[in-house]
Every structure is written in C-alpha cells, then in structure tokens.
Amino acid sequence: MLALAPMAGITDASYRQLIKKVAPQTIVFTEFLSSDALAYGAERTLQMLQYDPEIERPFIVQIFGASPQKFLEACKVIEQIGADGIDINMGCPAAKIVSSCYGSALIRNPSLAAELVHAATNAVSIPVSVKTRLGWDTTDTLIPFCKGLVDAGAKALSVHGRRYNDKFSGVANWEPMYALKREVSVPVIGNGDISSAEDAIEKIGNLDGVMVGRGTFGNPWVMKEISEVFETLKERDAESGTWKVDVEKCSIQNSHALLPENRLGVFRERLPFILDHCELSVKMKGEKRGVLEMRRHLSSYIKGFDGAKELRMKVLTLEDYQDVRSMLSSV
C-alpha cells in the first residue's frame, strides 16, 4: 500500500492528480480540513473538497477538530460528495492547531480521540482512519492510544515516526510502528523520512504500507519508483509478518543519485508533467492564485543543474501561466 501524505497547502487537487498520473496505485489524501468549517458549510473549505473521481480514487478526506457533533456533521458532508474514506488528523504539531486541542493534542486526550472516531464511524458508512504520531513526549503511549482508536471503530492507522516534541527534527523512528502492527488487527501505514524506493523497502518491515509526504517535494516521480518496487512484495514471513524482499526483482533506480550532468536532461524530460501541474493549478484556482501557489512546487522542481538558481529566481517573479510555460520551455 502506498499513500500520499496529507499536507496543508500541498496536497490540493492539482498535486493529487499529478501524483495519480505518475503512480496510479497511490492512495491520495486531501489537505487537512476543519470539521467545524465543513459543518458550518464554509465556502472556501467546501471548495477544497473538489476532486476528479475519474483520476483521484481512492479519495480520502482528512479532517481535524475536537467536537464530536461537528465531526458527525462534517463526515456526512464528506460522504455525500462521494469520498471513499475519512481520515482524522491526530498528528499535526503546529502550535495553533495544538492550542485548540486539535491534531497532536489529542494524543494527550485519548478519551476525546476515541469519541471523535466513534462519532465519525457512526455518522457514515465509509471507512474512518486516523493519522497520528508516536506519542507526545514518549512512545510508550502509542499502542494503548491506537488500540483505543481501533476499539472506537478506526479501520486503519497511519503513524508518523516522531513524537509531538520532535516536530520534524531528528530521524524518524519506525520501531514503535512495527510493535504497534503486532498488536492491532487493522492496517498500519508508516510515515517519515521516505524519499526513495530504497527507503520504502528498507522501512516497510511488517507494516501494510508507507505514506510519503515531504519526500515528494520536487520529485513526485519517487511514487512511481516505490510503486514499482512494491509490486515485487508478494509474501510475508509467516511468523514476523515482515515482507520478503527479492533483491534481484527490486532493481531500484535512485533518482536522487543522478549524475549532475544528467539532471538538466531529466528536467526537460519531466517538464510536460511540471507544466501539467501548473495548468491544473490555474484551472482550479484561477490565473493569479494558481500561479502564486505553484511557486513552492516550482522552487522544488527547478534545482540541481547549471543555471537552476537563476532560472528559479526569475520564474518565481512571474504571475502569468503562459510566461511560466515560455520560460521553462526555453531551458
């Protein structure tokens, strides 16, 4: 199982559709959306639910909040638009989220966390999952916390390999995830520091899949590499549940190891996908906003070859899609 991690300001419809074109087997998640805003019918939040059912399935909507009643109402809205599942964010470490008892703060309130899952699962017939972290300041709470979520009705768990206290510093710790998988019956998906197919194969262990987030920045094609390698995983060890890896079949080409002299050629080869991404963003958000919000992606795409820095600085001043297209096509 391979999933694109939900990321605020990143996993909008244009990025999800790009990922699905590159790696069709990927499960995509929306940016995290406020359950309160969905319950109140906030127009901008409802617009963020737009998706292409011909491309994006299975389509999972991630929500955050702390009110069981608002969760119930929001989940009904999500089911009505035809989503395939709902994911509850219990892992975001951002200060403004945690201060409202959302995201990672729910790790310290397991009873409310379970109540939110229960409210969601009772409201809809589509599956409800949870994305969380290893813990607040210790990993010792991970298994009991997640068992409570499963008892409340969670059908799958994705876990980021850091505690709340770690934010995004240090190295992701996957060992507690392997221990969790041995204790629960639902799928467990690991997340954290996956930036290549080698990383995915090395870390999947006994888990049911991996979720990739920041590792796709500037390199969404890594999802294709991981997807192709995962196709070779056919059998688990009967005792440990660990996937058996056939090294000969896993002929991994690491895109991060490209020689410097080849990177410009690779950029040109990938340019049609990059321009498609820009065009989708403009189509869905309008010219000005679409190009503006593409800047963070363009700054990740344009790197690693001679003249990349200068090109990047020029492109990031443009506000018109045709100007962006012309400048990139001239490389």
C-alpha positions as CSV (number, residue, x, y, z in Angstrom):
1,M,0.0,0.0,0.0
2,L,1.4,3.4,-1.0
3,A,-0.2,6.7,0.1
4,L,0.5,10.4,-0.4
5,A,0.5,12.1,3.0
6,P,-2.0,14.9,3.6
7,M,-0.1,18.2,3.7
8,A,-1.6,21.6,4.3
9,G,-1.0,23.9,1.3
10,I,0.4,21.0,-0.8
11,T,-2.0,18.1,-1.5
12,D,-4.6,20.1,-3.4
13,A,-6.4,18.6,-6.3
14,S,-3.7,19.6,-8.8
15,Y,-1.0,17.9,-6.9
16,R,-3.1,14.8,-6.1
17,Q,-3.9,14.4,-9.8
18,L,-0.2,14.8,-10.8
19,I,0.7,12.0,-8.3
20,K,-2.0,9.8,-9.6
21,K,-0.8,10.3,-13.2
22,V,2.7,9.4,-12.1
23,A,1.7,6.5,-9.8
24,P,-1.9,5.4,-10.3
25,Q,-1.9,3.0,-7.4
26,T,-1.3,5.7,-4.9
27,I,-4.0,6.5,-2.3
28,V,-4.4,10.3,-2.1
29,F,-5.5,12.4,0.9
30,T,-6.7,16.0,0.8
31,E,-5.1,18.8,2.8
32,F,-6.5,18.7,6.3
33,L,-9.8,20.4,6.6
34,S,-11.6,21.9,9.6
35,S,-14.5,19.7,10.7
36,D,-16.1,22.9,12.1
37,A,-15.8,24.7,8.8
38,L,-17.4,21.7,6.9
39,A,-20.2,21.5,9.4
40,Y,-20.9,25.2,9.0
41,G,-20.7,25.0,5.2
42,A,-17.8,27.4,4.8
43,E,-17.5,28.1,1.1
44,R,-13.7,28.1,0.8
45,T,-13.4,24.8,2.8
46,L,-16.1,23.2,0.7
47,Q,-14.2,24.2,-2.4
48,M,-11.2,22.3,-1.1
49,L,-13.3,19.1,-1.3
50,Q,-13.4,19.3,-5.1
51,Y,-11.8,16.3,-6.8
52,D,-11.8,14.3,-10.1
53,P,-13.5,10.9,-9.4
54,E,-12.1,9.6,-12.7
55,I,-8.5,10.2,-11.5
56,E,-8.3,10.5,-7.8
57,R,-9.9,7.4,-6.4
58,P,-9.5,6.1,-3.8
59,F,-10.0,9.6,-2.5
60,I,-9.6,10.2,1.3
61,V,-10.6,13.5,3.0
62,Q,-8.6,14.4,6.1
63,I,-10.3,16.4,8.8
64,F,-9.3,17.9,12.2
65,G,-11.2,19.3,15.1
66,A,-12.3,18.5,18.7
67,S,-16.1,18.5,18.6
68,P,-17.9,15.1,18.2
69,Q,-21.0,16.8,17.0
70,K,-19.2,18.8,14.3
71,F,-17.3,15.6,13.3
72,L,-20.6,13.9,12.8
73,E,-22.0,16.7,10.6
74,A,-18.7,17.1,8.6
75,C,-18.4,13.4,7.9
76,K,-21.9,13.4,6.4
77,V,-20.9,16.2,4.1
78,I,-17.8,14.2,3.0
79,E,-19.8,11.1,2.4
80,Q,-22.3,13.0,0.3
81,I,-19.6,14.2,-2.1
82,G,-18.6,10.6,-2.8
83,A,-15.3,10.3,-0.9
84,D,-14.0,6.8,-0.3
85,G,-12.9,7.4,3.2
86,I,-12.3,9.9,6.0
87,D,-9.0,10.3,7.9
88,I,-8.8,12.1,11.2
89,N,-5.7,14.2,11.9
90,M,-4.3,13.4,15.4
91,G,-0.7,14.3,14.5
92,C,-0.2,17.9,13.4
93,P,2.3,19.6,15.7
94,A,1.6,23.2,14.6
95,A,1.1,25.5,17.7
96,K,-2.2,27.0,16.5
97,I,-3.6,23.5,16.0
98,V,-2.4,22.0,19.2
99,S,-3.5,25.0,21.3
100,S,-7.1,24.4,20.2
101,C,-6.9,20.7,21.3
102,Y,-6.7,19.5,17.7
103,G,-4.0,17.4,15.9
104,S,-1.3,16.1,18.2
105,A,-3.0,17.5,21.3
106,L,-5.5,14.6,21.0
107,I,-2.7,12.2,21.9
108,R,-2.9,13.6,25.5
109,N,-6.7,13.2,25.5
110,P,-7.3,9.6,24.4
111,S,-10.9,9.5,25.5
112,L,-11.8,12.5,23.3
113,A,-9.8,11.0,20.5
114,A,-11.8,7.8,20.7
115,E,-15.0,9.7,21.0
116,L,-14.3,11.6,17.7
117,V,-13.6,8.3,15.9
118,H,-16.8,6.8,17.3
119,A,-18.8,9.9,16.2
120,A,-17.3,9.7,12.7
121,T,-17.9,6.0,12.3
122,N,-21.5,6.2,13.5
123,A,-22.2,9.1,11.1
124,V,-21.1,7.4,7.8
125,S,-20.8,4.0,6.1
126,I,-17.4,4.8,4.5
127,P,-14.2,3.7,6.5
128,V,-12.6,6.1,9.0
129,S,-8.9,6.1,9.7
130,V,-6.5,8.1,11.9
131,K,-3.1,9.6,11.3
132,T,-1.1,10.2,14.4
133,R,2.4,10.4,15.8
134,L,4.5,8.1,18.1
135,G,3.3,10.0,21.1
136,W,3.5,13.3,22.9
137,D,6.9,13.1,24.7
138,T,7.2,9.3,24.9
139,T,6.5,6.4,22.6
140,D,5.1,4.3,25.4
141,T,1.6,5.5,24.8
142,L,1.4,4.6,21.1
143,I,0.0,1.1,21.5
144,P,-2.7,1.8,24.1
145,F,-3.7,5.0,22.3
146,C,-4.1,3.3,19.0
147,K,-5.9,0.3,20.5
148,G,-8.5,2.8,21.8
149,L,-8.9,4.2,18.4
150,V,-9.4,0.8,16.8
151,D,-11.9,-0.2,19.5
152,A,-13.8,3.0,18.7
153,G,-14.0,2.0,15.0
154,A,-10.9,3.1,13.2
155,K,-10.3,0.9,10.2
156,A,-6.6,1.9,9.6
157,L,-3.8,3.8,11.2
158,S,-1.0,5.9,9.7
159,V,1.8,6.8,12.1
160,H,4.5,9.5,11.6
161,G,7.7,8.3,13.2
162,R,8.3,11.2,15.5
163,R,6.7,12.4,18.8
164,Y,5.0,15.7,19.1
165,N,8.0,17.0,21.0
166,D,10.2,16.2,18.0
167,K,8.2,18.2,15.5
168,F,10.1,17.4,12.3
169,S,13.6,17.3,13.8
170,G,15.9,14.3,14.1
171,V,15.4,10.9,12.4
172,A,12.0,9.1,12.1
173,N,11.8,6.1,14.4
174,W,9.9,3.2,12.8
175,E,10.5,0.6,15.5
176,P,7.4,1.6,17.6
177,M,5.3,1.2,14.4
178,Y,6.4,-2.4,13.9
179,A,5.5,-3.1,17.6
180,L,2.1,-1.4,17.0
181,K,1.4,-3.6,14.0
182,R,2.0,-6.7,16.1
183,E,-0.7,-5.5,18.5
184,V,-3.6,-4.4,16.2
185,S,-5.6,-6.1,13.5
186,V,-6.1,-3.1,11.2
187,P,-3.7,-1.9,8.5
188,V,-0.8,0.2,9.8
189,I,1.0,2.6,7.4
190,G,4.3,4.1,8.3
191,N,5.4,7.7,7.5
192,G,8.6,9.6,8.0
193,D,11.8,10.2,6.0
194,I,10.8,8.3,2.9
195,S,12.5,9.9,-0.1
196,S,13.4,7.0,-2.3
197,A,12.3,3.4,-3.2
198,E,15.3,2.2,-1.2
199,D,13.9,3.9,1.9
200,A,10.5,2.4,1.4
201,I,11.8,-1.2,1.0
202,E,14.2,-0.8,3.9
203,K,11.5,0.6,6.3
204,I,8.3,-1.2,5.4
205,G,9.1,-4.2,7.7
206,N,5.8,-5.8,8.9
207,L,3.7,-2.8,8.0
208,D,0.9,-2.7,5.4
209,G,2.3,0.2,3.5
210,V,4.2,3.5,3.6
211,M,3.0,7.1,3.3
212,V,5.2,9.7,1.6
213,G,5.0,13.4,2.2
214,R,7.9,15.8,2.1
215,G,9.9,13.2,0.1
216,T,7.7,14.0,-2.9
217,F,8.7,17.7,-3.0
218,G,10.3,18.4,-6.3
219,N,10.3,14.6,-7.1
220,P,6.7,13.2,-7.3
221,W,8.2,10.6,-9.6
222,V,9.5,8.8,-6.4
223,M,6.0,7.5,-6.0
224,K,6.3,5.6,-9.3
225,E,9.6,4.1,-8.2
226,I,8.1,3.0,-4.9
227,S,5.0,1.6,-6.5
228,E,7.0,-0.5,-9.0
229,V,9.2,-1.9,-6.2
230,F,6.2,-2.7,-4.0
231,E,4.8,-4.8,-6.9
232,T,7.5,-7.3,-6.1
233,L,6.3,-7.7,-2.5
234,K,4.2,-10.8,-2.7
235,E,4.7,-12.7,0.5
236,R,5.2,-12.1,4.2
237,D,7.1,-14.1,6.7
238,A,4.6,-16.3,8.5
239,E,6.0,-15.6,12.0
240,S,7.0,-12.0,11.9
241,G,4.7,-10.6,9.2
242,T,7.7,-8.9,7.6
243,W,7.6,-8.6,3.8
244,K,10.0,-10.9,2.0
245,V,12.1,-8.8,-0.4
246,D,13.5,-10.3,-3.6
247,V,16.6,-8.2,-4.1
248,E,17.0,-9.3,-7.7
249,K,13.5,-8.2,-8.6
250,C,14.0,-4.9,-6.8
251,S,16.0,-3.2,-9.5
252,I,15.8,0.2,-7.9
253,Q,17.0,3.3,-9.8
254,N,17.5,6.1,-7.3
255,S,16.5,9.4,-8.9
256,H,18.4,11.2,-6.2
257,A,21.7,9.6,-7.4
258,L,21.5,11.1,-10.9
259,L,24.8,12.5,-12.1
260,P,24.9,16.3,-12.2
261,E,25.5,16.3,-16.0
262,N,22.2,14.3,-16.5
263,R,20.0,16.5,-14.3
264,L,19.1,19.1,-17.0
265,G,18.1,16.3,-19.4
266,V,15.9,14.8,-16.7
267,F,14.3,18.2,-16.0
268,R,13.5,18.6,-19.7
269,E,12.1,15.1,-19.8
270,R,9.8,15.8,-16.8
271,L,8.8,19.3,-18.0
272,P,5.5,18.2,-19.5
273,F,4.4,16.9,-16.1
274,I,5.5,20.1,-14.4
275,L,3.6,22.2,-16.9
276,D,0.5,20.0,-16.5
277,H,0.8,20.6,-12.7
278,C,0.8,24.4,-13.3
279,E,-2.1,24.2,-15.8
280,L,-4.2,22.2,-13.3
281,S,-3.5,24.7,-10.6
282,V,-4.5,27.6,-12.7
283,K,-7.6,25.8,-14.0
284,M,-8.8,25.1,-10.4
285,K,-7.8,28.3,-8.7
286,G,-7.6,30.9,-11.4
287,E,-4.6,32.5,-13.0
288,K,-3.2,34.6,-10.2
289,R,-3.8,32.3,-7.3
290,G,-2.9,29.2,-9.3
291,V,0.5,30.5,-10.3
292,L,1.2,32.0,-6.9
293,E,0.5,28.7,-5.1
294,M,2.7,26.9,-7.7
295,R,5.8,28.8,-6.6
296,R,6.6,26.4,-3.8
297,H,6.4,23.5,-6.2
298,L,8.4,25.2,-8.9
299,S,11.2,26.1,-6.5
300,S,11.5,22.4,-5.7
301,Y,11.3,21.3,-9.4
302,I,14.0,23.7,-10.6
303,K,17.2,22.6,-9.0
304,G,20.3,20.5,-9.4
305,F,21.5,21.7,-12.8
306,D,23.6,24.6,-14.1
307,G,21.7,27.8,-14.1
308,A,18.9,26.4,-11.9
309,K,19.2,29.1,-9.2
310,E,19.0,31.9,-11.7
311,L,16.0,30.3,-13.5
312,R,14.2,29.7,-10.3
313,M,14.6,33.3,-9.2
314,K,13.1,34.5,-12.5
315,V,10.2,32.1,-12.6
316,L,9.2,32.9,-9.0
317,T,8.5,36.5,-10.0
318,L,6.1,35.6,-12.8
319,E,2.3,35.8,-12.3
320,D,1.1,34.6,-15.7
321,Y,1.0,30.9,-16.6
322,Q,2.0,31.4,-20.3
323,D,5.0,33.4,-19.1
324,V,6.0,30.5,-16.8
325,R,5.4,28.0,-19.6
326,S,7.6,30.0,-22.0
327,M,10.4,30.5,-19.6
328,L,10.6,26.8,-18.6
329,S,10.3,25.6,-22.2
330,S,13.2,27.7,-23.2
331,V,15.6,25.8,-21.0
